[in-house]
Amino acid sequence: MSYQSQAQLEADYLFQQRSRAAAVQQAAQFNDPLAGMVRRDDAGVVAAFVRLNAAGPGIADKADTGEGSVDSSKVTDADLLSLTQANWPIVADLYPTGAAPL
């Protein structure tokens, strides 16, 4: 795994948007403080999902083109759903009261 690929994936606009969409879709399934924060688009919360999704097992390798860049379309919607579901409790631990830290 290349940290460069991971960083490029995290910075990829379409990957960010798709990760956000997966988080919003999952927020509709939950009634917890984190879901409320995602639905309100509280600062930092969706960024945490993007960051963790890009660091998911094998994801940066999957998106790596082998030419020093990434192609986020190689990460499937099923990958993003699985990553978001796995990362939900991790992000929830970052915001246990439902309030973003100051």
Beta strands, then each sheet from edge to edge (+ up, - down):
end
